[in-house]
Amino acid sequence: MKPMLPSLSFDPPGYGKWRYEIKYDGYRAILEWNEDAIHLWSRNGKDLLPQFPEISRFLQSQTDLFASSFPLMLDGELVILENQYKANFQKLQQRGRMGSKERIMHEATAWPCRYLVFDLLVLNGKSMTDHPYMERKSTLQKLFKTAAFPMSPNPGDKKLCQYVPAFHSLKDAIQIAKDYDGEGIVAKEPQSSWEAGRRTSSWLKIKNWKTVSCFITAMDEQNNYFFVGVWKGEAIFPLGQFLFNLDAHTKTALITTIRQNYVQREGTKLVVKPGICLDLYYLEWADGLREPHFKDLRFDLHPDDCTYEQFLLHEASFPSEVAITHPDKLLWKNNEITKLDYIRYLRKVSHLMLPFLEKRALTVIRAPHGIFGDFFYQKHKPDSAPGFVESCMIDDIDYIVCYDLKTLIWLGNQLAIEFHIPFQTITTNFVSEIVFDLDPPDRSKFPLAVRAATLLKKILDEFNLHSFVKMSGNKGLQVYIPLPEDQFTWEDTRTFTSFIAEFLVQYDPDSFTIERLKKNRGERLYIDFIQHAEGKTIIAPYSMRKNESGLVAAPLQWKELTDKLVPDHFTIQTVLERIKQIEDPFAHFFTCKENQPFKQALQRLKKG
């Protein structure tokens, strides 16, 4: 069965009642599921399950649960989730092209795909396609609730078949797509039927376009594609080529102008001097503009206005409420990191940082001149803070609480470099997680931290506890144990942390210590469990550190703890590349909290 397709629209529907789904960038796929077989059909009729065995395994494990609904047919998108509202299409393409079964199985485990379901086509062998969209949606929702499947896409949930909800509010849907840098939304008429193989106006895709102001650098005579670029210093930085969305009149005028004014021929390319300025829509930047579409000619611009810095500013899609000031200010000498580089980094990792910042009383280190000047700690919300910045009064301190992207980028623009958070939220007096800080005497002794963390993992595995590890962003490692909310006191956690720390010291007193005075530690690694206490803080995952190297407190996969691991590798450039290539090592942090058997671990300790 060929899927029903939405029509592209540059504007949302202007009348009538519509519902809005987040659009995910993946492989459109129809699931055909009955007692004899499971198939996941692509748009061109290929069964995708052999290429994506993790989906096949998961669905097979749920067969008994869905048997009463067979034959069943669902419509959805096969994706690799980067966050709950954005899919990583480049990574999915890499998976789709793999030929080695061994490599496919490895990737299926390392970063599993999800099948995001948004429509119900057949239930109990009866077609639902003539039923209204909202009726199909409601029946699908009940089906997934009964199966206890995730009711919204969640990269941290190990159930790989997940429901795509519909929003009533266009404004909310668009804002979510923007904040999470998603592909866009799909508007659907509530009464629309499902029409196989038809591109319909009852479904409209409105993409989360970005805009770049650039100039034409050349035209390919063979296909009439136009090449564009911007100025980066004294050189032209190439952005790629475009053709789509040009009206016939504009296209003819451009071709004629270039043929009359080109200064050089390179094969089939006619090269022109920068002079024709225009705006292009595009989805994202990935070594070229993805899905570039013509927007406008810009007769009001001079080519000198089309710069690489302006391109980066607009590409980041910063919240309109925050004006980025002094973007070219140099903050770190190493890697020549500017203020714009830093705030763009915060924007790119915001979906990974914010879950750890929200509901936490925040302490930041502000460095107005980067590593080139003084710094200071800030806890109080300043009087100059904009109205959207929320706060919470604790012990006469009006702490900033960072709930959203606007606040995070505002803090970045204030040059808050380090984000330190307590081990509990503002809504509870109980502990939310345990963190062991493994602190070697200097970076040359970092292998001690690797060894300590490896031993600690073995101990925690013995207690059946889920644990996570990250770089400190300086010279050590930090090991996390998520806890169920509103259950465990500081006394409970101190019982556990002191036991673990003392056990490690007894295991290897020549390598590890709990001595607080640095002068008495010698060359041993300090196991800091005292820092895990009420009122204390820890550096947040993905926060940068204010050191000369400009390192990041980056989450790690446990398998990365080898003798090849070094702190200096975790800069903003490498971390931004990591989040595109590997699943977030903390992806399951919050979903595992509820089932964390910490109570049983405490009982074992108390029994001796």
Steps between C-alpha positions, in 0.01 A plus 500: 500500500639839399490757783288814503726804460473856632530805277782746566383839622708800600212627714277326757129458417317827547150369575315198640580269787825309459720275712878519494762226526875544522661392174789257537768464236531129430374220277124495451390145573175303522495215752308189394463268799311175533537163668714363217739784412617854564600737219604863510445629147689802366352744249651298215370166630817374672476315831721699740511250787808304378695829499363603840493178706446681831150598386430144389615356835294747700183443301539123523530531877163679504309257277293345779401845625365603158365164380140601572541795258631298203505552207637845582642774279662819629645808331810668639859612465814294562754729667812534709398744772746776584251644748129452560408737218782457252633206299854457368444433131870484406558225756193313376630518142829348616306213657289454188808462280682245715563162342685314775264307729755524779519878470120527479461301822763714671325825402160359594631456854709818518228739382166325443241638262144578606182445304281805564136425425254776408213318326292182510405346166373149580374356832381139538518473122253787451608808309501827696601719207149639440463600864581862595858575600411581863305177537794300366730694732282436804482125432876487446558685826288247693685213335838640606386585853376144547843373389675749733696637205650851524232758429750738346839444332770442760863418417546377857223239489606154393156422358575569135142543372375841612193718450505841329248729674300778336501858632195726501714814499687599185707745705613228743587255223705756307680615816596143588633437150707819522633443853605143426627580150257250351405459135164670539134405545219332307156662516212254460129557454310315777239360260744390228506140383822312416551483122760252378762634261354851483673829580221690669427851619322365809850429636745792478867482589639828630875472536712671760685705242813695576604791281840600366591822320764418237615579148524302176849385408434287192243318285521154351399531133418131484220500759455871583581451868633814672797490738499733802743615767578759770811693595723339761773754550647572158390168347166371373355221715292266277156405633382272220253534214126551451225499240168419671223756550625738229219645289553493123551877467768521773676187373517639143629836625775335706611274214515794258691723743758233577556412135562867422728569797698186584874553547625143475391161368577183699371209295123551491513762778481871424671688785386853590627762740290544817220739413162322494376473861207283604341318793464123502292275721675184622446234768845458649870537434692176453801575277249666270153649512241226543188543283577857385201688355499846345331765717573853370742710302662754734558819304543681835812299588862543394710183471714629791189462720493126431751368752582166657438642848149610402441157350602331828282737703190420297582129467493459878137621516548681828181603683380837377477622860882495534726733301851356468755771583870515400490163315860534376647538852782247557444293815756220472836517328510124448295418188423875475152467652292816465190599690291399198666156495419457868134608480449291186635206700242563775229515234604169346515313834203676661270197471762293686582758770156637584356181659780525760456875557124526532365508859855551634632799694776608266845630582703627205855617450499812285814594311431829315837477323534124466836374622651846451352662810342456841200279569238481775232271637139607457201357686264796524272586212609853402249786490586543132382148408218492243152401609516147359784401738347308790643471849449341841572641846713267715665621823460866398660440159285552191651223286457492123317188380567422133186345356527587133713585200446875540650498848791277399597724207455814712741352756741414220483856370580616856807274467395253764759234416455235768159370610500342848191323634403346837411134544132571560226698329325806643180296543635249755723456804602155381805407293460464122832333418830392649823618340852380581770750402822318412777758523861406409783736604548625141418404141810284469338270759168479312541120455437478876154647442433247224602218733290631789194545280540150354517348848206709612294377206566139601388571856184678388423215260514264798222709655310493165515879491485696174798733483639762264839662458621833368814707471534766769619741231831539681713206615263236635180301458160506667276197550123550531232283659147627420254456786121473513355839589376590851625186672856525633650737755851642530555256785404209275737607224787575742474145630550374148764746375720468808490120476595501130779755547651316798475169316699637205766642732532168681518321168795710381630743766805582286281637218192644669432721800220688677749744656357851460831690533681506165843508664428164663376320188831461325455345155174328591156564350253673730157333520285799584181378663486792748404732212181299459302684766218745548588844368796371296509498120653313206582615148203429270528250212615673179606819681828654391775569754690823546844355443755587235413194295129586486398143584149357540348291780399246237300182569676180399407147409642254749686320223700820437688457829828375356863604518440706183254732675638849572320816622651723231293330230171644628473849356185668368598399145542131582192486722284653227628231266434229763132586542454450126680167490412317825194470719508729802663289775254654750195431278351251749590700813149616588307198374696262724440698822166349589627141484838565664534236779675734745276397789617141464863618486457686830340196660797286396740747660302518824497121520879504470 
